[in-house]
Amino acid sequence: MRVLLGFMWLLHFLPLPLLARLGEAVGSLMFLVMGRRRRIALTNLRLCMPEKSDSERHAIAQQHFRAYARSIFERSILWWAPEARVRKLIHVEPAVPQAAMEDGPTILLCPHFVCLDVAGVASRVIPVCSMYVPQKNAAFDKLLRHGRERYGPVRLVTRKEGIKPILRALRDGLPYFMLPDMDFGEKDAEFVPFFGIPAATLTALGRIAATTGAKVIPVVATYLPDYQGWRVRFYPAWENYPGDDMVEATRRMNAFIEERVREAPAEYFWTHKRFKTRPAGEPSFYD
């Protein structure tokens, strides 16, 4: 692991266009050799984009592997490059909503696009709170914490700690950087359509917003063309959210994410088993 981390450290000295192309080349190889993950991605795309042909979905899956591997290589810049270089590569649209983030409880909704770590960096204009999954390897765990903490104070909460530390952070004025669009099982979730397929989806976004009165500001990070860096888009705070119906609030979240996925389909995290949990009696999509 130390050798691998040393290699990653060396990568941050490379110009971004060269580093990105190197990551994409590795991604093309991953697409060929990682058959299980390739099948998961193609299954997700078949379910979510039935209007596309097999060849079109195959191309998106291949582009996704390239984009994902590229994001891993580019984390060397996020973790070790001078902050001035990192900030120069991030194009924020229209601007970081710092005033809104400081004006009462705020949830930054960040869907699982491959550049989500860049969205986290762009959001760090004030201290924030975020969920953190401890890693088994101590050296890698230390590196991930370094990557999250180098841009300013951050309160990291593990999933085992539950929701109470998040509520305290919001009440203390720390925006919560939230990534709720994965399948974590049926606990605290509802089967809400995602691209028309019932998907076990956490209702936490609506429940936390209702409990704390937090505004929800979506943020999405994608690649700029021609290896120029990254685009981070902050969307207007959602009006009249969450309302009284938590299922409908969760449906609204999924619908928003669908729209963003269609804008950059290769950059969404397709290798996750998004539909792993099925309603009672329904067979698995992934067997």
Secondary structure, DSSP 4 states (H G I P E B T S, - for coil): -HHHHHHHHHHTTS-HHHHHHHHHHHHHHHHHH-HHHHHHHHHHHHHH-TTS-HHHHHHHHHHHHHHHHHHHHHHHHHHHS-HHHHHHHEEEES---HHHHHSS-EEEE---BTTHHHHHHHTTTS-EEEEE---SSHHHHHHHHHHHHTTS-EEEEEGGG-SHHHHHHHHTTPPEEE---S---STTEEEEEETTEEEEEE-HHHHHHHHHT-EEEEEEEEEPGGG--EEEEEPPPPTT-S-S-HHHHHHHHHHHHHHHHHHSGGGB-TTS-TT-S--TTPPPS--
